[in-house]
Amino acid sequence: MARPTSRRSLRFENLEDRQLLSSAAPSNDQQLALQLINMARTTPQAASEWLTKNNSVEVKNTLKHFSVDVDAVKSTIASNRSLPPVAWNGDLAEAAQNHSQDMVDNQYQSHTGSDGSSADDRIKAAGYMRAESSAENAFAYASSVENSMQAFLYDWGVADAGHRRNLLQPGVAPADAFTEVGVGVVKTGGMRTSGGKIGPVVVTQNFASRTDAPAQLVGVVYSDDDGNDFYTPGEGKGGVEIDATNIDTGKTDSTKTWESGGYQIPLAKGRYKVTASENDVVIKQVDVSVSDVNVAQNFLTSEKWDGRSLRSATPQAPSDSKPAPLAAAPVVKASTPATAPAPVSITTSASTPKPTPVVVPVTTSTSTNDKVAFFAPADWKGPTIDPSSNNPLADWTTWKANAK
């Protein structure tokens, strides 16, 4: 499906502490942020339950201060249309990380960098070109990664709920939604003080889409050690092999999970057998259909393994068969983590950043600038597999700029 020629607006938010990401792979904290984002996009009902469960005293006080109707927010999120997950992008992550660090180094929260740069400037400078649309969320006063996600979803103090709209994109068709994201997480190592110092966690989310971005199979392989039915930093399994074999052609695309446990594979349209394995032993195998949007598939190593050898589980291309019509892309079912934190939003125009909280109408530009999985059969004959081996945050700002 062709994308519109008009450019959608950008939105942005920030946070603190420095752990600059020099490669494409996310850290454990960044992987958590990615999982939370994709939970909100693919399963908004689960996200609404997560958001309103076990709020801290500080979050409750902040919600009260800003007169947030929690039930209304929960209903709004739960009723949102499901969207494809976003894939991790190293360039967007670099831009986000640099901005989070800048806010920490210079003790401020804004979508305008200390050097006067806009989010669009930073995204381009990091190497992300030909963006069709982009947006930024930033929160410099979070107590944790989860807390920043709470802030973005509740969007307290922001009349147009710009942060939540960046995440959920209400009214946007799946084919026109953001396809990639990068998150910058910086930890200051201390508690935020009553004097207004930012931190202890500063988070920036940079979203974007571009016409040349391929559909990707994205997910995480982890062991649910804490039993909360959700990814927790430290639970990810690095080095797990992910193989996606096209059922109709026999072609296999492969990758290995990052240290955080996350993975992603660009795939052409088709039907696939996706296999997660470790040391040639299958953890799980699933069927996945890929169209022209990203597809999510997670794997749990703490569940019973398939146990077959990878060789015996790898499907062979049929000698005389016709491709079956594509099924709807599956959406990973996200669960509810035990705890969550709080966010802030910022809105300014592309040309005139606003130093004080302000809401600016969204405008479009006529510019044409370029701007996975596991399963398990029960016939394993080999050795036994051991699966075990009050300080309301009022300093919100939001800015919108024309995507380049």
SVG drawing of the C-alpha trace seen along z (x, -y; Angstrom):
<svg xmlns="http://www.w3.org/2000/svg" viewBox="-13 -30 43 72">
<polyline fill="none" stroke="black" stroke-width="0.4" points="0.0,0.0 1.4,-3.4 2.1,-5.8 0.7,-9.4 2.9,-12.1 2.2,-14.4 4.5,-14.2 3.1,-13.4 4.3,-15.4 7.1,-14.5 6.7,-14.4 9.3,-13.9 10.2,-13.3 13.5,-12.8 15.4,-11.2 18.8,-10.8 22.1,-8.8 24.8,-7.8 25.3,-4.4 25.9,-5.3 24.8,-2.7 27.4,-2.3 26.0,0.8 22.6,1.7 21.9,4.1 19.8,2.7 20.9,3.0 18.7,4.8 16.9,1.6 16.4,0.6 15.0,4.1 12.5,3.6 11.5,0.3 11.0,2.0 8.9,4.7 6.7,2.2 6.3,0.2 5.3,3.2 2.9,4.4 1.1,1.1 1.0,1.2 0.1,4.9 -2.1,5.6 -3.5,2.3 -5.9,4.1 -3.0,5.7 -1.3,2.4 -4.3,0.7 -4.3,3.4 -0.6,3.1 -0.7,-0.7 -3.4,-0.8 -2.0,2.0 0.2,1.4 0.7,-2.3 3.3,-3.8 2.4,-6.4 4.2,-9.0 2.3,-8.1 -1.0,-8.2 -0.1,-11.7 0.9,-12.9 -2.3,-11.6 -4.3,-13.3 -2.4,-16.6 -3.2,-16.7 -6.8,-15.5 -6.2,-12.5 -9.3,-10.3 -7.6,-6.9 -10.7,-4.9 -11.0,-7.1 -7.4,-6.7 -7.6,-2.9 -10.7,-2.8 -9.1,-4.9 -6.0,-2.7 -8.0,0.6 -10.2,-0.5 -7.3,-1.5 -6.7,0.4 -3.9,3.0 -0.9,2.0 2.2,3.9 5.2,3.9 8.1,1.6 11.6,2.9 14.8,1.7 16.9,-0.8 20.4,-1.6 20.5,-5.1 17.3,-6.1 18.7,-4.7 21.9,-6.7 19.9,-9.9 17.7,-9.1 20.7,-8.1 22.6,-11.3 19.6,-13.4 19.0,-11.6 22.7,-12.1 22.5,-15.8 19.6,-16.3 21.5,-14.7 24.7,-16.6 22.9,-19.9 20.1,-19.3 17.1,-20.1 14.1,-18.5 13.2,-19.6 12.9,-18.5 15.4,-21.2 19.0,-20.1 21.5,-22.2 23.0,-23.1 19.7,-24.2 19.1,-21.0 15.6,-19.6 14.7,-15.9 14.7,-15.8 18.2,-17.3 19.5,-14.6 17.8,-11.7 19.4,-12.8 22.8,-13.4 22.7,-9.9 22.3,-8.5 18.6,-7.9 17.7,-9.2 14.5,-9.3 12.2,-9.4 8.6,-9.5 7.4,-10.3 8.9,-10.5 8.1,-11.4 9.9,-11.8 8.8,-11.3 11.1,-12.4 10.9,-12.2 13.7,-13.4 12.2,-12.6 11.4,-8.9 12.2,-6.5 12.6,-3.6 12.1,-2.5 8.6,-1.3 7.8,-4.6 8.7,-6.5 6.3,-4.4 3.5,-5.1 4.2,-8.8 3.9,-8.6 0.7,-6.6 -1.0,-8.5 0.3,-11.7 -0.6,-13.8 -0.5,-17.6 -0.6,-17.3 -3.9,-18.4 -3.5,-16.7 -2.0,-13.5 0.7,-13.7 3.0,-11.1 0.2,-8.5 -0.7,-9.3 2.9,-8.8 2.9,-5.3 -0.6,-4.2 -1.2,-6.2 -5.0,-6.2 -6.6,-6.4 -3.5,-5.5 -3.7,-2.4 -1.2,0.4 0.5,-0.2 1.1,-3.8 2.2,-3.4 5.7,-3.8 8.0,-0.8 11.1,-1.5 12.1,-2.9 15.2,-3.7 15.2,-4.4 17.9,-6.2 18.1,-5.3 20.4,-7.1 20.6,-6.5 22.0,-9.2 22.8,-6.9 20.9,-8.9 17.5,-10.0 15.8,-13.1 15.9,-15.9 13.2,-18.3 15.3,-21.0 14.1,-19.7 17.2,-17.8 16.4,-15.4 16.6,-11.6 17.2,-9.1 16.2,-7.8 16.0,-9.8 14.3,-8.2 13.9,-9.3 11.9,-7.4 12.5,-8.2 9.9,-6.7 10.1,-6.7 9.1,-5.1 10.5,-5.0 9.4,-3.6 12.4,-1.3 12.1,0.4 11.5,4.1 8.9,6.1 10.6,7.7 10.0,10.6 10.8,9.2 10.7,10.6 12.7,11.6 13.8,15.0 13.8,15.0 13.3,17.1 10.5,15.8 12.5,16.3 10.4,13.9 7.1,15.4 5.5,12.1 4.7,13.3 6.8,10.5 10.4,9.7 12.5,8.4 16.1,7.1 18.5,10.0 16.1,12.7 17.0,12.4 18.9,15.3 21.6,14.2 23.1,16.4 19.8,18.3 19.5,19.2 16.4,18.0 15.7,19.7 12.8,18.6 12.3,21.1 10.0,20.2 7.5,23.1 7.1,22.7 10.6,22.0 12.7,23.8 14.9,20.6 16.0,20.0 16.9,16.7 18.8,16.8 20.0,14.7 21.0,15.0 19.6,13.1 21.4,10.2 22.7,10.3 19.4,8.7 17.5,11.7 16.0,9.6 16.1,10.4 14.8,9.3 14.9,10.7 13.9,8.9 11.6,11.2 9.9,11.2 6.2,11.9 5.4,15.6 4.6,18.4 7.4,19.4 8.4,22.1 10.2,20.1 12.5,22.1 14.3,21.0 17.2,23.4 20.2,23.5 23.1,25.8 21.1,27.4 18.3,28.4 14.9,26.9 13.3,24.7 10.1,24.1 8.9,23.9 5.9,21.8 4.1,20.9 4.3,17.3 2.8,15.4 4.5,12.3 2.9,9.6 4.1,6.0 4.2,5.1 6.3,6.2 5.3,9.4 6.0,10.1 7.0,13.5 8.5,14.1 10.0,17.3 10.1,18.6 13.0,20.9 11.4,21.5 8.6,23.5 8.9,27.1 11.2,27.4 10.4,29.0 13.6,31.1 14.2,32.2 17.5,31.6 17.5,28.5 18.3,30.6 15.3,32.9 13.0,29.9 14.1,27.9 11.3,28.1 12.1,29.0 10.8,27.1 7.8,28.9 8.6,30.3 5.2,29.6 3.0,27.3 1.3,24.0 1.7,21.2 -1.2,20.8 -2.8,17.3 -1.2,15.3 -2.9,15.4 -3.2,12.4 0.1,11.6 0.0,13.0 0.4,10.6 2.3,11.6 0.2,11.7 1.8,9.5 1.2,10.0 1.2,7.6 4.5,6.8 4.4,6.5 5.3,2.8 5.3,-0.3 6.6,-4.0 5.6,-7.5 6.2,-9.9 6.1,-13.5 5.5,-15.0 6.8,-17.9 5.3,-19.8 6.8,-22.7 6.8,-23.8 9.7,-22.9 10.8,-26.4 10.1,-27.9 10.8,-25.7 8.7,-26.6 10.6,-26.9 7.3,-26.6 4.6,-24.0 2.5,-24.6 0.4,-22.7 0.8,-23.4 -1.6,-22.3 -0.3,-19.5 0.3,-20.6 1.4,-18.6 4.1,-19.5 3.8,-19.2 7.5,-18.6 8.6,-15.6 12.0,-15.3 13.5,-11.9 13.7,-11.9 10.8,14.3 9.7,17.6 9.7,21.1 7.6,24.4 7.7,28.1 6.7,31.6 6.4,34.4 8.4,37.1 11.8,36.2 13.9,39.4 17.2,37.8 18.6,36.9 16.4,35.0 16.5,31.3 16.8,29.1 14.8,25.9 16.3,24.2 20.0,25.0 5.3,-13.8 6.6,-15.4 4.2,-15.7 6.0,-16.2 4.6,-19.3 7.5,-20.2 6.0,-18.7 6.7,-20.0 5.9,-18.6 7.1,-19.5 6.0,-18.7 8.1,-19.3 7.7,-18.4 9.4,-15.1 12.1,-15.2"/>
</svg>
